Amino acid sequence: DAGVIQSPRHEVTEMGQEVTLRCKPISGHDYLFWYRQTMMRGLELLIYFNNNVPIDDSGMPEDRFSAKMPNASFSTLKIQPSEPRDSAVYFCASSGGPSAKLFFGSGTQLSVL
Amino acid sequence: KQEVTQIPAALSVPEGENLVLNCSFTDSAIYNLQWFRQDPGKGLTSLLLIQSSQREQTSGRLNASLDKSSGRSTLYIAASQPGDSATYLCAFLFMNTGFQKLVFGTGTRLLVSP
């Protein structure tokens, strides 16, 4: 298996633009997580899905952020409109169970100018 | 609110030394803990996972222990190598408002010099 695949690897955009981050989890994994990593706040859980259903989105910072999982092999995290304070590395991760090992993608480095 | 603290924040050692990384947590109602490694510009790689009913796990030169009563976990790296240089993060799985939540520490940045 190729592991968790994220795209793009880098995204540079201007304030106010829409940003869409993509993730393909490991095949057979029922759980998918979106994390954000910054120097100031470390790793923060934004939202997670179980069997394509959002379970806990309490970490989503505000309404500008939305996430979807239309099927078991694809998820998106959208920011609209983007702001400079959204600049961070966004990670997608998947696991085979709620307390199983977590496998991370390589992340998307987002810079909002 | 669950908090996870890692000490030290950074560590520099010569090759060959044995070393210990520390992680502490404030909520004893954990399900498990994981130790991760993160290389610069990369994602996290899970190294070891300890369920709450276990006390330790070993993988090669790595040994992780869990002491729920004291709220601590340690990662022991034997005979360190330059390739071990990375940031090491611990993460605890808690139950939070009905949901399971993995809370990460801020990491220990390890540099092993040849």
Interface residues (C-beta under 8 A of the other chain):
Chain A: V4 F33 G42 L43 L45 I55 D56 S58 F91 A93 P98 S99 A100 K101 L102 F103 F104 G105 S106 G107
Chain B: Y31 N32 Q34 F36 K42 G43 L44 T45 S46 L49 Q51 L89 A91 L93 T97 F99 Q100 K101 L102 F104 G105 T106 G107
